[in-house]
Amino acid sequence: MRTLNTHLKAVTPRYTESALKTIETEIQGLEQLKGVFQEASFRLSLDSAIEAMARTKGRVIVSGMGKSGHVGRKIAATLRSTGTPALFLHPGEASHGDLGVITESDVVFAITWSGETSELNDIFHYCHRFGVTLIVATAWPDSTAAKASNICLALPLVREACPNDLAPTSSTTLQLVLGDVLAVALIEARGFTSSDFRVFHPGGRLGAQLLTVEQIMGTDSAIPKVRREASLSSATIEMSRKRYGATAVVDQGDRLVGVFTDGDLRRCIAVHDLQDSIGLHMSANPVTVPPGSLCADALRIMNENAVSVIFVEDDGRLVGVVHMHDIVRTGIV
């Protein structure tokens, strides 16, 4: 049976030139957008839009029709995931009852390339009636939408990558980039941190990469530990009960002074009395991590020090233990 790869070998690439032309056309559009950002009037409008979104007591309501609507959904999702309450409102649904979603404390962000998207008119009228701040992104600053807005973000009129200069391609790329500009600026304005990001992204690999040791470590009675005066026999029993393959050695103040592993036990058992003090055979000055450490960093430290268990200290106090397998199970690797 002929495979797909065999079939493809007989085909001469026909579309590489078209692909490169598409990319180049969209790059040119982005260069034009970059130029607009140098204009004082656009900078003022952009700052006003970001301030309005950052200061709103409500949400950012994003709306658009057609391809602009699809872009709007993505922008609303990006805003939500980075700390700015936002939702997408479909213009058609808005005209049939969903205008009630918009409150006076919200900011509306409408995306319309032509500025003449009639489906948005009911949203515009509603904003005017109830004093809701309306931000519009359009390539036509003299359009109906631009005139209806409180703040207009006038995008450059660029050529579409479509050979007929019709299908939204370069234009939607500019809209997406503008959305990212707003989202990143709001991240900075709100002081949104990686810890905040983790709250909104608990699932998947992104969430796993932002997990801290504190979230997965064994605590309290789950921590294997013995006093330094305990016997090798006692340490062996503790390791067997807790199943981390190691035990912490602590002083009377519960401060970590050493670690004893199953590897240490194997080396000791043939030549030493099991009643020997664990303090004679422990590894002093063990590697530790604070509870706020990322699991990814803890795993790196384990690999660098060739250990499979690491203990967690907070202000010199033993508070937890993590096994390499605990970290692997989070999905980081």
N, C-alpha and C positions, 0 to 999 in steps of 0.2 A: 504494500500500500504506500502511495506517495505521501511523504510528510509535508507539512506546511513549510518548513525550512527549505526543503528541496525545491518546492515550488517557487519560493521567494528568490532563490538564487538566480532564477531565469528572468527575473523582472528587473529592468533598469530603473533606478530611482528617478521618479518623475516630478516629485513634489518638494524636493529640498529647496529649490529656488523660490517656490511659492511660500514655503515656511519661513525662510530667512527674510523675505520681503514683508511678510506679516509682522514678524518680530521687529524689523527695522521701522515699520510704519508706527507701531505702538510705542517704540522707544522715542520716536520723533514727537509723538503726542505727549509723552511724559516730559520731554525736554521743554515743550511749550508750557506745560503745567508748571514746571520748575521756574520758568521765566515769569509767569504770572505771580508767583510767590515773592518776586522781587518788587512788585508794585505796591506802593504805600497804601493805596485804597483797598487792595485785596488783603493786605496784612491787617488792616484795621477791621475789616469784615470778619476775617478768620478769628482774630482775637476776641471779637464780640461774640461770635458763635460759640467758641470754646468756653468763654466766661459764662454765657447763658446756660450752657449744658452743665457746667461744673457747679453753678450756684442754684440750679433748680431744686425746689423742695420735692418735686415729683419725679417724673420719668422723662426720658427722651422718646417721643413717639415718632418712629421713622415710617415714611410712606412713599410709595412710588408705584407706577404702573408698568406692566410689561417687563422688559429686561431691567429697567431702573428699579422695578419692584423686587426682582431677584437680588439685585445688588443691595437694596435696602434691607432685605431679610438678613443678609450676611453682616451688614454693618450693625444692625440691632443685636445680632448674636455676639459679635465681637465686643460691643459695648457692655453687654450683660456679663460676659465672662471676664471682663477686666474692671469690674466694680462700678459701672454706671448703669443704674436701672433703666432698661430700654425694652421696647417691644415694637413689632412691626404691625402696622394697621393697613389692611388692604383698602384702597379707595372705594371699590365697589361695595364691600361690606360696610364701610363707614357710612355710605349713603343709605344703607338699609338697617340702621339701628346701632352700629358700632361706634358712631360719633360719641356715644356716651362713655366710651373708654377714656376720652380726653378730658382732663380736669384743668382747672385754672392754674394749677401749680406745675403743669407739665410744660415741656418745650416740644414743638413739632418740627421735625426735619424732613422736608419734602424734596425728593429727587426727581427732576424732570429735565431731560436734555433739551427739549424744544422750548420748555416753559409754557407750552400751550396744551398740556394734558388736561382735558376737560373733566376727567374723572376726579381730579383733585380739587375742583372748585368748591364742592360742599365742605371739604375740610378747611379750605381757606376762609370761607364765609363763617364757619363755626369759630375759627380762631379769632376773627375780627369781632364777632359778637361777644365772646367771653374774655377777650383780652389775653389770649394765649400767644406767647411768643412764637413766631413763625420764621424758621430759617429755610431758605430755598437754595438748592444747588442747581444751576442751569447754565447752559452755554449762551443763552440769549438774555442779556441784562435788560433789554427793553420789553421783555415778554410779559404776559399776563401774570405769570407766577412770580417773576422778579418784582413787579410792581406791587403785588399783594403782600410781599414779605416784609418783615421787620429787619431782617438781615439777609442779604443776597451774596452767595458765594459764586461769583461769575467765573466759570471755567472757560478755558480757551476753546474755540471752535476748531476741532481737529479733524483730519481726514480719517475715515474709517478704514480699517485694514481690508475690508471687503472690496473686491475689485470694482463693484458698482457703487462704492462709497455709500452703502445703504444699511447693511446689517450692523447693529450695535456691536462694535469690537473695541476699537480704540477708545470710544466714548465711555463704555462700561469699565474699561481698565482705569481711566481717569477717575471715575466715580468711586471705584474700589479703593484706589490710592488715597483719595480725599477722605474716605471713611477711616482708613488706617491712620491718617494724619490726625483726625479728630480723636480717635481712640487712644493713640499713644500720648497725645497732649493731655488728655483727661487722666491717663494713668499717672503722669507727672504731676498734674494739678492736684490730684487726690492723694498723692503719696502712696499709691497702690504698690504693695510689696510682693515678693515671691510667696510669703506666708499667706497673704490675702488670696493670691492666685490659687494656692493649694486648696483653700476653702471651697472655691468654685469648681475645682477640677479634681475631685477625689478619685475618679475612676481612670482606667487606662494607664498607659505608660507615663503620661505627663504627671498624673497624680502620684504614681509610684516614685518618680524621680524627685518629687518634692516632699516625700515622707520623711519625718524625723525619727531618730532613734527612740525618742520618748514614746512615740506612737506604737511601737512594736516590742519594746523591751520587756523582759520579765522583771517583776518588781516584788518587793516585800518577801513573803515566804517562798516565792519561786526562785529567789537568788541563792545559788549554792555558796555557802560561806562557813568558815570555821575560824576559831581564834588561832593565833600563831602557836600557842602552847598545846593545841590539839594533836593527837597522834596521827600517824599515817593511816592507821586503821580507821579512825573516825573520819578522816578526809575521804577515804575510799568509799565509805558508806554514804557520805553526803553527796559525792559525785554520782553515785549509783542512783540515789533517790531523785536527784534533780535532772539528771540526764543531759547536761550541757558539755560533758567531757572535761570539765574543769571546775575548780572551786576557788572562790576568793578567799584570801587570808586577811583577817581584819584584826585591829587592836581593840582595846576595851571601849574606845569611842566610836567603834564601827567605821573607822577609817581604813581604807585599803592599804595594805603594806606588802602584799605579794599575791602571786597566783600559783596554783599547783594544778597541773593538767594530767590527763590519763597517760600521756607520754612520759611525764616525770615519774608517774607511778610505776610504769613498766621498767624504767631504768633503776628505780629504787628497790623494787620488790625482791630482786635476786641477791642483793648484797647488803641490804639494811633491815634492821628490826622494824616491824610494823608498829612498834610502840614508840619509835623515834618521834620527836616533835616535828610537826609540819614546817615550823619555822626554819629548821635546818636544811630543808630540801626545796623550799619554794623558790620561785623566781621573783626577786625583789624588783621594785620600780616598774611594774607592768604598764603596758600601753593602755590608755583609757580614752574615752570620748565624753564630752558633755551631752546632756539629754537633748539639747537643741540641734545637735549635729544632723546633717542629712544622712540618710541611710547609705546613699551612694558614696559619701565621704568615709563613712565607717567601713564600708566594704573595701574601699581603696586602702585604708590604713591596715585592715586585716591582711590583705594581699601583700602589702609592702613588708609587713612584719611576720609573715608566714604563720598566722594564728587563725583559728576558726571560731574563737570565742573572744569577745571583748567586753570589759566591764565599763559601766557608766558611772561617772562621778559628777557630783554637783557641789561646788564649794568644798571639795575635799571629802565629801560624804558619799559612800557607796549607795546608789539609788537604783541600779538596774544592771541587766546582763542581756547581751544579744549574741545569738549564734549566727554564723554565716548563712545557714539554711533559712533562718527567719527572714533575712534580707532577700535572699534569692526568691523566696515565695511571694514577695511583694510584686514581682514582675519587672524589677529594675534590669535584670539581665536575662 
